Amino acid sequence: MQPLIIGGGLAGCAAAIDLARAGLRPCLIERNSDPHDKICGEFLSGEAVAALAGLGVQPLALGAVPITRVELWAGRRQAAAALPFPALSLSRRVLDADLVARSAALVSEYHPGVAVSLAAAGEIRTSAGPLASNRILIATGKHDVRGVPRPAGPDQIGFKQYFAAPALHRQLAGTVRVVFFDGGYAGLQPVEGGRLNLCLLADGPLYRSLGSWPALLDHLLAQPGLAALGDGQALLAKPLAISRVPYGHLAPPAGDGLWRLGDQAAVIPSFCGDGMGIALESGRMAASMLAAGASADAYQAALLARTRRPVRLAMAALGLAETRLGRLAAIAGLGAIPGALALLARMTRVADPGRLASAA
Ligand SMILES: Cc1cc2nc3c(=O)[nH]c(=O)nc-3n(C[C@H](O)[C@H](O)[C@H](O)COP(=O)(O)OP(=O)(O)OC[C@H]3O[C@@H](n4cnc5c(N)ncnc54)[C@H](O)[C@@H]3O)c2cc1C
């Protein structure tokens, strides 16, 4: 029976490509039929870039722009440092479309526009009817499938909007700017096409007290690190939004025979810019272990061993960044000891890019 992958995002496509290469051509099911925007800061870490290279994807050839430095802002205070690893920025619309096209060409069956409504060991229910497999991989990202629940996340809402703001775009060339504010944080960085990606997390109570996206945007523009966006033009008719992302989630071996990939297996705080790296790494790891005859539980235990420490460290750093004092300390530390950033980056990394590249 061919393996069945639910979700044609980063993790699902990484698994699809590597399974097909191993001769186990899977069936891939994706509920969207066309390329679309996804909520994501679109910061591709060195690990993500290395994993993509292993899958044959060259982000620079797709238009990705290099990111070489980070700025942290809290009110008027700011600090900047060179990134301790090469990074890129590429829209998910373009990246995911490339991965889906590569996967579709390799898998035994690709079902775009088919949604899975229920998953259990051995069988799934889809909008096109039931399907059976003894190897089901759950790669539905932020969205849970009935039968495979994750714990609810904190009362926070994520938003993403693109802006055309030429002067600010020039100023931010090669830079990811992270702006902390009371009740959340935002990332701003250039992506291909001369656009800026504003992606943020806001506490539910803050959003509800403001009452709407325009009011939240006004609130953000009062931040010195984001004020220049006021001269820009929003490019999406409305921002993309998501609530209650279960940051800190780590899936243990569940004993149900299901393979959990990407955000279904581990959710690292967004500011680390490593969620995509983990998703790709988990897909590749699942494919190689499945092809080698390992069980779902053995894979889940191996992935947990790799992700537990970085996810927990990132959660601790997030706890600090949620306090004013912690934010000021982070900015003072980044300004005074640029090496602190390298250390945090190393500690919250999941994979060694060299190892991933050589495994390709
Ligand atoms: C606000 C925010 C900012 C972020 N910024 C960054 C960043 O800058 N850098 C970074 O590395 N990470 C970032 N992340 C994390 C990153 O987006 C995720 O970790 C990554 O997308 C997970 O990949 P995935 O393959 O697990 O899921 P996804 O890429 O979300 O793919 C899941 C796929 O499954 C499909 N699907 C869902 N449900 C079903 C169903 N029932 N049936 C069929 N198909 C289904 C979806 O349509 C989708 O295509 C951010 C996350 C958030 C919330």
The ligand as an SDF file (V2000), in Angstrom:
LIG
                    3D

 53 58  0  0  0  0  0  0  0  0999 V2000
    2.7730   34.2910   12.4520 C   0  0  0  0  0  0  0  0  0  0  0  0
    3.7530   33.2500   11.9780 C   0  0  0  0  0  0  0  0  0  0  0  0
    4.9800   33.6310   11.4280 C   0  0  0  0  0  0  0  0  0  0  0  0
    5.9070   32.6580   11.0270 C   0  0  0  0  0  0  0  0  0  0  0  0
    7.0920   33.0660   10.4810 N   0  0  0  0  0  0  0  0  0  0  0  0
    8.0130   32.1420   10.1290 C   0  0  0  0  0  0  0  0  0  0  0  0
    9.2540   32.5330    9.5430 C   0  0  0  0  0  0  0  0  0  0  0  0
    9.5060   33.7180    9.2690 O   0  0  0  0  0  0  0  0  0  0  0  0
   10.1700   31.5540    9.2440 N   0  0  0  0  0  0  0  0  0  0  0  0
    9.9160   30.2330    9.4880 C   0  0  0  0  0  0  0  0  0  0  0  0
   10.7930   29.3890    9.2340 O   0  0  0  0  0  0  0  0  0  0  0  0
    8.7380   29.8260   10.0190 N   0  0  0  0  0  0  0  0  0  0  0  0
    7.7770   30.7540   10.3230 C   0  0  0  0  0  0  0  0  0  0  0  0
    6.5690   30.3470   10.8110 N   0  0  0  0  0  0  0  0  0  0  0  0
    6.3020   28.9070   10.9480 C   0  0  0  0  0  0  0  0  0  0  0  0
    6.0190   28.2390    9.5890 C   0  0  0  0  0  0  0  0  0  0  0  0
    5.0760   28.9770    8.8610 O   0  0  0  0  0  0  0  0  0  0  0  0
    5.5000   26.8220    9.8470 C   0  0  0  0  0  0  0  0  0  0  0  0
    6.2910   26.1970   10.8130 O   0  0  0  0  0  0  0  0  0  0  0  0
    5.5160   25.9790    8.5580 C   0  0  0  0  0  0  0  0  0  0  0  0
    4.6990   26.5570    7.5740 O   0  0  0  0  0  0  0  0  0  0  0  0
    5.0200   24.5810    8.8690 C   0  0  0  0  0  0  0  0  0  0  0  0
    5.0230   23.8310    7.6820 O   0  0  0  0  0  0  0  0  0  0  0  0
    4.0180   22.5990    7.5380 P   0  0  0  0  0  0  0  0  0  0  0  0
    4.4010   21.8960    6.2950 O   0  0  0  0  0  0  0  0  0  0  0  0
    3.9350   21.8660    8.8150 O   0  0  0  0  0  0  0  0  0  0  0  0
    2.5910   23.2910    7.3320 O   0  0  0  0  0  0  0  0  0  0  0  0
    2.0540   24.2040    6.1450 P   0  0  0  0  0  0  0  0  0  0  0  0
    3.1470   24.7920    5.3770 O   0  0  0  0  0  0  0  0  0  0  0  0
    1.0520   25.1110    6.7730 O   0  0  0  0  0  0  0  0  0  0  0  0
    1.3150   23.1840    5.1830 O   0  0  0  0  0  0  0  0  0  0  0  0
    0.1690   22.4790    5.5860 C   0  0  0  0  0  0  0  0  0  0  0  0
   -0.6260   22.1380    4.3240 C   0  0  0  0  0  0  0  0  0  0  0  0
   -1.6750   21.2420    4.6740 O   0  0  0  0  0  0  0  0  0  0  0  0
   -2.8550   21.6190    3.9700 C   0  0  0  0  0  0  0  0  0  0  0  0
   -3.9920   21.1510    4.7570 N   0  0  0  0  0  0  0  0  0  0  0  0
   -4.4030   21.6090    5.9700 C   0  0  0  0  0  0  0  0  0  0  0  0
   -5.4630   20.9330    6.3970 N   0  0  0  0  0  0  0  0  0  0  0  0
   -5.7530   20.0170    5.4330 C   0  0  0  0  0  0  0  0  0  0  0  0
   -6.7690   19.0390    5.2770 C   0  0  0  0  0  0  0  0  0  0  0  0
   -7.6970   18.8590    6.2430 N   0  0  0  0  0  0  0  0  0  0  0  0
   -6.8030   18.2700    4.1570 N   0  0  0  0  0  0  0  0  0  0  0  0
   -5.8530   18.4580    3.1860 C   0  0  0  0  0  0  0  0  0  0  0  0
   -4.8780   19.3940    3.2680 N   0  0  0  0  0  0  0  0  0  0  0  0
   -4.8210   20.1600    4.3740 C   0  0  0  0  0  0  0  0  0  0  0  0
   -2.7700   23.1330    3.9100 C   0  0  0  0  0  0  0  0  0  0  0  0
   -3.5730   23.6630    2.8690 O   0  0  0  0  0  0  0  0  0  0  0  0
   -1.2730   23.3570    3.7050 C   0  0  0  0  0  0  0  0  0  0  0  0
   -0.9270   23.4420    2.3360 O   0  0  0  0  0  0  0  0  0  0  0  0
    5.6100   31.2910   11.1900 C   0  0  0  0  0  0  0  0  0  0  0  0
    4.3650   30.9060   11.7160 C   0  0  0  0  0  0  0  0  0  0  0  0
    3.4460   31.8680   12.0980 C   0  0  0  0  0  0  0  0  0  0  0  0
    2.1160   31.4360   12.6610 C   0  0  0  0  0  0  0  0  0  0  0  0
  1  2  1  0
  2  3  1  0
  2 52  2  0
  3  4  2  0
  4  5  1  0
  4 50  1  0
  5  6  2  0
  6  7  1  0
  6 13  1  0
  7  8  2  0
  7  9  1  0
  9 10  1  0
 10 11  2  0
 10 12  1  0
 12 13  2  0
 13 14  1  0
 14 15  1  0
 14 50  1  0
 15 16  1  0
 16 17  1  0
 16 18  1  0
 18 19  1  0
 18 20  1  0
 20 21  1  0
 20 22  1  0
 22 23  1  0
 23 24  1  0
 24 25  2  0
 24 26  1  0
 24 27  1  0
 27 28  1  0
 28 29  2  0
 28 30  1  0
 28 31  1  0
 31 32  1  0
 32 33  1  0
 33 34  1  0
 33 48  1  0
 34 35  1  0
 35 36  1  0
 35 46  1  0
 36 37  1  0
 36 45  1  0
 37 38  2  0
 38 39  1  0
 39 40  1  0
 39 45  2  0
 40 41  1  0
 40 42  2  0
 42 43  1  0
 43 44  2  0
 44 45  1  0
 46 47  1  0
 46 48  1  0
 48 49  1  0
 50 51  2  0
 51 52  1  0
 52 53  1  0
M  END
$$$$
